[in-house]
Amino acid sequence: MSEKLYLYPQWVRVWHGLNAILCLVLLLTGLSLQYSDESYIFLLRFDIAVNLHSICGVLLSINYFFFIIGNWIRPNGRYYRVQFKGFLSTVVKQMKYYAFGMFKGEPAPFPITKESKFNPLQKLSYIIIMYLMFPIVTLTGWILMYPDFMRTEVFGSENIHAIQFVDLIHLIVGYIISLFMIIHIYFCTLGKTALSNFKSMINGWHEPH
């Protein structure tokens, strides 16, 4: 049997836990802002949702800053580097495994190792989310918190208000990140056991299949 691998240092686990909690609260409060009708009793009151969303947004921004710095100065950053030659073919191969191979009992084409914590599809999705979507949702969130600094027009048209345009971008990216979270949680259940990957984010040790 393969030995356990220590892949998640303490700072990654703390960051990941805070990130998960803050994202869930932002999702709940974001939905409360979108659907503020009092008939939706499972959502928060509008004023409470606004305050919580703003506070958690600021905390998420700070947490994201530590993620960027941590990956810059610590070895964890190497897992996000891409060798572009042949990368697309490896992503397709991993997609075929998820779609068909794993249901046939085939071995994973890119097993987790100390040198390669993510398979190609994971790496691609994490890069898109963490290095593209997160900066966009963070920047637009700060703009929405301080709308007085915004121009009133977009593309020179008085019919397109800048704050509405920024809000639309913030909303779309927020939904993309939320969808990613749902898919991410599902794939976390595909470890050695349904809970082994969740345990990894507590103790830092990955259990190979």
SERO-4910 file (N, C-alpha, C, O; in steps of 0.05 Angstrom, whole numbers):
BEGIN
 pado doro    nc1    nc2    nc3   cac1   cac2   cac3    cc1    cc2    cc3    oc1    oc2    oc3
  Met    A     17    -24      0      0      0      0     18     25      0     38     26     14
  Ser    A     10     45    -15     26     70    -17     25     85     10      6     84     25
  Glu    A     47     98     16     49    113     41     33    139     39     29    150     17
  Lys    A     25    149     63     12    175     63     32    197     55     56    194     59
  Leu    A     20    218     43     37    240     35     28    265     50      5    271     52
  Tyr    A     48    280     61     42    305     75     42    327     54     63    337     46
  Leu    A     18    334     44     15    353     22      3    380     30      5    400     15
  Tyr    A     -8    382     54    -22    406     62    -10    417     88    -19    410    110
  Pro    A     10    435     85     22    448    109      1    464    125    -21    470    114
  Gln    A      8    471    149    -12    483    167    -23    509    155    -47    514    157
  Trp    A     -6    525    143    -16    551    133    -36    547    111    -55    563    108
  Val    A    -32    526     94    -52    520     73    -78    512     85   -100    519     75
  Arg    A    -77    495    105   -101    485    118   -117    508    131   -142    509    130
  Val    A   -103    526    145   -116    548    158   -128    567    137   -151    575    139
  Trp    A   -113    573    116   -123    590     94   -148    577     82   -168    590     77
  His    A   -146    551     76   -168    537     62   -193    536     79   -215    540     69
  Gly    A   -190    532    105   -213    531    123   -227    558    124   -251    560    123
  Leu    A   -211    580    127   -222    606    128   -235    613    102   -257    625    101
  Asn    A   -222    606     80   -233    611     53   -260    598     49   -279    610     39
  Ala    A   -262    573     58   -287    558     55   -310    571     71   -332    574     61
  Ile    A   -304    578     96   -324    590    113   -333    617    102   -357    622    101
  Leu    A   -314    634     94   -321    660     84   -336    658     58   -355    674     54
  Cys    A   -329    640     41   -343    637     15   -372    628     20   -390    637      6
  Leu    A   -376    610     39   -403    600     45   -420    623     56   -444    626     48
  Val    A   -409    639     74   -424    662     85   -430    682     63   -452    693     62
  Leu    A   -410    687     45   -414    706     23   -436    696      4   -451    711     -7
  Leu    A   -436    669      0   -457    658    -17   -485    662     -5   -503    670    -18
  Leu    A   -487    656     21   -513    659     35   -522    689     35   -545    695     29
  Thr    A   -503    706     42   -510    735     43   -515    746     15   -532    764     12
  Gly    A   -500    737     -4   -504    746    -32   -531    738    -42   -545    754    -55
  Leu    A   -540    714    -36   -567    705    -44   -588    722    -29   -609    728    -41
  Ser    A   -582    728     -4   -601    745     11   -604    773     -1   -625    784      0
  Leu    A   -582    783    -12   -583    809    -25   -598    808    -51   -613    827    -58
  Gln    A   -595    786    -66   -609    783    -91   -639    778    -88   -655    788   -103
  Tyr    A   -645    762    -67   -673    754    -63   -681    763    -35   -683    747    -16
  Ser    A   -685    789    -32   -690    801     -6   -719    801      3   -726    812     23
  Asp    A   -736    788    -13   -764    787     -6   -768    772     20   -755    751     25
  Glu    A   -785    783     38   -788    771     64   -801    743     63   -800    729     83
  Ser    A   -812    735     41   -824    709     38   -803    687     38   -809    663     44
  Tyr    A   -777    694     32   -756    674     32   -745    673     61   -725    686     67
  Ile    A   -758    658     77   -752    658    106   -725    646    112   -714    650    134
  Phe    A   -713    630     94   -688    617     99   -664    636     94   -641    629     99
  Leu    A   -670    660     83   -649    679     78   -648    701     99   -666    703    115
  Leu    A   -626    716    100   -622    737    120   -636    763    113   -641    769     89
  Arg    A   -642    778    133   -654    804    129   -634    822    113   -610    819    117
  Phe    A   -644    839     97   -627    854     78   -605    869     92   -582    867     83
  Asp    A   -611    884    112   -590    901    125   -569    884    138   -545    891    138
  Ile    A   -577    861    150   -558    843    162   -540    831    140   -516    828    144
  Ala    A   -553    823    118   -538    811     96   -517    830     85   -495    822     78
  Val    A   -525    856     82   -506    876     72   -481    878     90   -459    877     80
  Asn    A   -485    880    116   -463    883    135   -445    858    135   -421    860    134
  Leu    A   -458    835    136   -443    810    137   -427    806    111   -404    797    111
  His    A   -440    812     89   -427    809     62   -403    827     60   -382    819     50
  Ser    A   -405    851     70   -383    870     69   -360    861     87   -337    862     79
  Ile    A   -366    853    111   -346    845    130   -331    820    119   -306    819    120
  Cys    A   -346    800    110   -334    776    100   -319    781     74   -298    768     69
  Gly    A   -328    800     58   -313    807     34   -286    818     40   -266    812     27
  Val    A   -285    836     60   -259    847     69   -241    825     80   -217    824     73
  Leu    A   -252    808     96   -236    786    108   -226    767     86   -203    757     87
  Leu    A   -243    762     66   -235    744     44   -212    757     28   -194    743     19
  Ser    A   -214    783     24   -192    798     10   -166    795     25   -145    790     12
  Ile    A   -166    798     51   -142    794     67   -132    766     66   -108    761     63
  Asn    A   -150    747     67   -143    719     66   -131    712     39   -112    696     37
  Tyr    A   -142    724     18   -131    719     -9   -103    730    -12    -86    719    -25
  Phe    A    -99    753      0    -72    766      0    -52    746     12    -30    743      1
  Phe    A    -59    733     34    -40    714     47    -36    690     29    -15    678     30
  Phe    A    -57    682     14    -54    659     -5    -33    666    -26    -16    649    -32
  Ile    A    -35    690    -37    -16    698    -58     12    699    -47     31    689    -60
  Ile    A     15    712    -24     42    714    -12     53    687     -4     76    681     -9
  Gly    A     35    670      7     44    643     15     53    627     -9     74    613     -7
  Asn    A     39    628    -31     47    613    -55     72    625    -68     86    611    -83
  Trp    A     78    650    -62    101    663    -73    127    656    -58    148    651    -70
  Ile    A    124    654    -31    148    650    -15    151    621     -5    172    613      5
  Arg    A    130    605     -8    130    577      2    129    558    -22    121    566    -44
  Pro    A    138    533    -18    139    514    -40    111    507    -52    110    497    -74
  Asn    A     90    513    -38     63    506    -48     57    519    -75     41    508    -90
  Gly    A     70    541    -81     65    555   -106     72    539   -130     62    544   -152
  Arg    A     91    520   -127    100    505   -151     77    487   -162     78    480   -185
  Tyr    A     57    481   -146     36    464   -155     17    478   -175      1    465   -189
  Tyr    A     20    504   -177      3    520   -195     18    527   -221      6    541   -238
  Arg    A     42    519   -224     57    525   -248     50    505   -270     46    481   -265
  Val    A     49    515   -294     40    498   -317     61    496   -338     74    516   -346
  Gln    A     66    472   -347     82    467   -371     63    467   -395     48    447   -398
  Phe    A     63    488   -411     42    491   -431     43    470   -453     22    463   -464
  Lys    A     67    461   -459     69    441   -481     56    415   -472     64    402   -453
  Gly    A     35    407   -487     21    382   -481      1    384   -458    -12    364   -451
  Phe    A     -2    408   -446    -19    410   -423    -49    405   -430    -63    391   -415
  Leu    A    -58    415   -453    -86    411   -460    -93    382   -464   -114    373   -456
  Ser    A    -74    366   -475    -80    338   -479    -82    323   -453    -98    304   -450
  Thr    A    -67    332   -433    -69    319   -406    -95    326   -393   -106    310   -378
  Val    A   -105    351   -398   -131    359   -387   -153    342   -399   -171    332   -384
  Val    A   -152    337   -425   -172    321   -438   -171    292   -428   -191    280   -424
  Lys    A   -147    282   -424   -144    255   -414   -156    252   -386   -169    232   -380
  Gln    A   -152    272   -369   -164    272   -342   -194    274   -344   -208    261   -328
  Met    A   -204    290   -362   -233    292   -365   -246    266   -374   -267    258   -364
  Lys    A   -232    252   -391   -242    225   -400   -243    206   -377   -261    189   -375
  Tyr    A   -223    208   -360   -222    190   -336   -246    196   -318   -259    177   -308
  Tyr    A   -251    222   -313   -274    229   -295   -300    221   -308   -319    213   -294
  Ala    A   -302    223   -334   -327    217   -348   -332    187   -351   -355    178   -349
  Phe    A   -311    172   -356   -315    144   -362   -297    125   -345   -306    106   -333
  Gly    A   -271    132   -345   -251    113   -334   -256    106   -305   -253     82   -298
  Met    A   -262    125   -288   -264    119   -259   -288    101   -253   -289     86   -234
  Phe    A   -309    102   -271   -332     85   -267   -327     56   -277   -341     38   -270
  Lys    A   -305     53   -292   -297     27   -301   -275     15   -283   -265     -7   -288
  Gly    A   -267     29   -263   -247     20   -245   -218     24   -255   -200     11   -245
  Glu    A   -215     41   -275   -188     45   -286   -171     62   -267   -182     78   -252
  Pro    A   -145     58   -267   -128     74   -249   -127    103   -258   -130    109   -282
  Ala    A   -123    122   -239   -122    150   -246    -98    155   -264    -76    145   -258
  Pro    A   -101    170   -286    -79    175   -304    -57    192   -293    -34    192   -301
  Phe    A    -64    208   -272    -44    226   -260    -47    224   -229    -58    242   -217
  Pro    A    -36    203   -218    -39    199   -189    -24    221   -174     -5    233   -183
  Ile    A    -34    227   -150    -22    248   -133      5    239   -123      8    217   -113
  Thr    A     24    257   -125     51    252   -114     60    277    -99     47    297    -99
  Lys    A     83    274    -86     94    297    -72    101    320    -91    100    343    -83
  Glu    A    109    313   -115    116    333   -135     92    344   -150     94    365   -162
  Ser    A     70    329   -151     47    337   -167     21    332   -150     10    311   -151
  Lys    A     13    353   -136    -10    350   -118    -36    351   -133    -56    339   -124
  Phe    A    -37    364   -156    -61    367   -171    -59    352   -198    -38    352   -210
  Asn    A    -81    340   -206    -81    329   -234    -85    353   -253    -92    375   -244
  Pro    A    -81    349   -279    -83    372   -297   -109    388   -297   -109    412   -299
  Leu    A   -132    374   -294   -157    387   -294   -161    404   -268   -171    426   -269
  Gln    A   -152    392   -246   -152    408   -221   -135    433   -223   -143    455   -216
  Lys    A   -111    429   -234    -93    452   -236   -105    474   -253   -104    498   -246
  Leu    A   -117    467   -276   -129    486   -293   -152    501   -279   -154    525   -280
  Ser    A   -169    486   -266   -192    498   -252   -184    515   -229   -195    537   -225
  Tyr    A   -164    507   -214   -154    523   -191   -141    548   -200   -144    569   -187
  Ile    A   -126    547   -222   -113    571   -233   -135    591   -242   -132    615   -236
  Ile    A   -155    581   -256   -176    599   -265   -191    612   -242   -196    636   -242
  Ile    A   -197    596   -222   -212    606   -199   -195    625   -182   -204    647   -176
  Met    A   -171    616   -174   -155    631   -155   -140    654   -167   -135    674   -154
  Tyr    A   -132    652   -193   -116    673   -205   -131    690   -225   -120    709   -236
  Leu    A   -156    684   -230   -172    700   -248   -198    709   -235   -204    733   -233
  Met    A   -214    689   -227   -241    696   -216   -239    710   -189   -254    729   -184
  Phe    A   -221    701   -171   -219    713   -145   -210    743   -147   -222    760   -133
  Pro    A   -190    749   -163   -183    778   -166   -206    795   -176   -210    817   -167
  Ile    A   -222    783   -195   -244    799   -207   -266    803   -186   -276    826   -183
  Val    A   -273    782   -171   -295    785   -152   -286    803   -128   -302    817   -117
  Thr    A   -260    802   -122   -250    819   -101   -250    848   -109   -259    866    -94
  Leu    A   -239    854   -133   -238    881   -143   -266    893   -146   -271    916   -137
  Thr    A   -284    878   -158   -311    889   -162   -325    892   -135   -342    910   -132
  Gly    A   -319    875   -116   -331    878    -90   -323    903    -76   -339    917    -64
  Trp    A   -297    910    -78   -287    935    -66   -299    959    -80   -306    979    -67
  Ile    A   -302    957   -106   -315    980   -121   -343    984   -112   -352   1007   -109
  Leu    A   -358    962   -107   -386    964    -99   -388    975    -70   -408    987    -63
  Met    A   -367    971    -54   -367    981    -27   -363   1012    -27   -372   1026    -10
  Tyr    A   -348   1021    -48   -342   1050    -49   -350   1060    -77   -332   1067    -93
  Pro    A   -376   1061    -83   -385   1068   -110   -380   1098   -117   -381   1105   -141
  Asp    A   -375   1115    -97   -371   1143   -103   -346   1148   -120   -344   1169   -133
  Phe    A   -328   1129   -120   -303   1132   -136   -307   1123   -165   -289   1125   -181
  Met    A   -331   1113   -171   -336   1102   -198   -346   1124   -217   -358   1144   -208
  Arg    A   -339   1121   -242   -352   1137   -263   -381   1129   -265   -388   1106   -259
  Thr    A   -398   1147   -275   -426   1141   -278   -433   1127   -304   -455   1117   -307
  Glu    A   -415   1127   -323   -421   1116   -349   -401   1094   -357   -379   1094   -347
  Val    A   -410   1077   -374   -393   1055   -385   -394   1057   -415   -415   1059   -427
  Phe    A   -370   1056   -428   -369   1057   -457   -381   1082   -468   -390   1083   -491
  Gly    A   -380   1104   -452   -390   1130   -461   -420   1132   -464   -430   1151   -477
  Ser    A   -435   1113   -454   -464   1113   -457   -477   1119   -430   -471   1107   -410
  Glu    A   -496   1138   -430   -510   1145   -406   -531   1124   -398   -541   1124   -376
  Asn    A   -536   1106   -417   -556   1085   -411   -544   1061   -397   -558   1044   -387
  Ile    A   -517   1060   -396   -504   1038   -382   -489   1050   -358   -468   1062   -361
  His    A   -500   1046   -334   -489   1057   -310   -466   1039   -300   -469   1015   -299
  Ala    A   -444   1052   -294   -420   1037   -286   -424   1018   -263   -415    995   -263
  Ile    A   -439   1028   -243   -443   1012   -219   -459    987   -225   -455    965   -213
  Gln    A   -478    989   -243   -494    966   -251   -477    946   -267   -480    922   -264
  Phe    A   -460    957   -283   -442    939   -299   -423    924   -280   -419    900   -283
  Val    A   -411    938   -261   -394    925   -241   -409    904   -225   -399    882   -219
  Asp    A   -433    911   -217   -450    893   -201   -456    867   -217   -456    845   -206
  Leu    A   -461    870   -243   -466    847   -260   -442    829   -262   -445    804   -260
  Ile    A   -418    840   -266   -394    825   -266   -390    810   -240   -383    787   -239
  His    A   -394    825   -218   -390    813   -191   -409    790   -187   -402    769   -176
  Leu    A   -434    793   -196   -454    772   -193   -448    748   -209   -449    725   -199
  Ile    A   -440    752   -235   -433    729   -252   -410    713   -241   -411    689   -240
  Val    A   -389    727   -233   -365    714   -223   -371    700   -196   -361    678   -191
  Gly    A   -388    712   -180   -396    700   -155   -411    674   -160   -406    654   -145
  Tyr    A   -428    673   -180   -442    648   -187   -422    627   -197   -425    603   -191
  Ile    A   -402    635   -213   -382    616   -223   -367    604   -200   -362    580   -200
  Ile    A   -358    621   -181   -344    610   -158   -361    592   -141   -352    572   -131
  Ser    A   -387    599   -138   -405    582   -123   -409    555   -137   -409    534   -123
  Leu    A   -411    555   -163   -413    529   -178   -388    513   -175   -389    489   -171
  Phe    A   -365    526   -176   -339    513   -171   -339    499   -144   -329    477   -141
  Met    A   -349    513   -123   -349    502    -96   -365    476    -95   -357    457    -82
  Ile    A   -388    476   -108   -405    452   -108   -391    429   -121   -390    407   -111
  Ile    A   -379    434   -145   -364    413   -159   -340    404   -143   -333    381   -141
  His    A   -326    424   -131   -302    418   -114   -309    399    -91   -295    380    -86
  Ile    A   -331    405    -77   -340    388    -55   -346    360    -65   -339    340    -51
  Tyr    A   -359    358    -88   -366    331    -98   -340    316   -104   -338    292    -96
  Phe    A   -321    328   -118   -296    314   -124   -280    307   -100   -264    288   -100
  Cys    A   -284    322    -78   -270    315    -53   -279    289    -42   -265    277    -25
  Thr    A   -303    280    -49   -313    255    -39   -302    231    -54   -308    208    -48
  Leu    A   -286    236    -75   -276    214    -92   -248    205    -83   -233    194   -100
  Gly    A   -241    208    -58   -216    199    -48   -216    169    -41   -233    154    -51
  Lys    A   -197    161    -24   -196    133    -15   -223    125     -3   -233    103     -7
  Thr    A   -233    143     14   -261    141     24   -275    167     19   -262    186     10
  Ala    A   -301    168     25   -316    193     20   -306    216     37   -310    239     30
  Leu    A   -293    210     60   -285    231     78   -255    235     79   -245    253     93
  Ser    A   -239    218     65   -210    219     68   -198    246     59   -180    256     72
  Asn    A   -209    257     38   -198    283     28   -205    306     48   -190    325     50
  Phe    A   -228    304     61   -235    324     81   -217    322    105   -209    342    117
  Lys    A   -210    297    112   -191    293    135   -164    304    128   -150    314    145
  Ser    A   -156    303    102   -130    313     94   -128    343    100   -106    353    106
  Met    A   -150    358     98   -149    386    103   -150    393    133   -149    416    140
  Ile    A   -151    372    149   -150    376    178   -122    368    188   -110    382    204
  Asn    A   -113    344    179    -87    335    189    -63    339    170    -40    335    178
  Gly    A    -69    346    145    -48    351    126    -39    327    109    -23    331     91
  Trp    A    -48    303    116    -38    279    103    -58    269     82    -82    265     88
  His    A    -48    264     58    -64    252     37    -62    222     38    -40    211     40
  Glu    A    -85    209     36    -85    179     35    -89    170      7   -110    173     -5
  Pro    A    -68    158     -5    -70    147    -33    -90    125    -34    -96    112    -14
  His    A   -101    120    -58   -120     98    -62   -105     72    -58   -118     50    -61
***
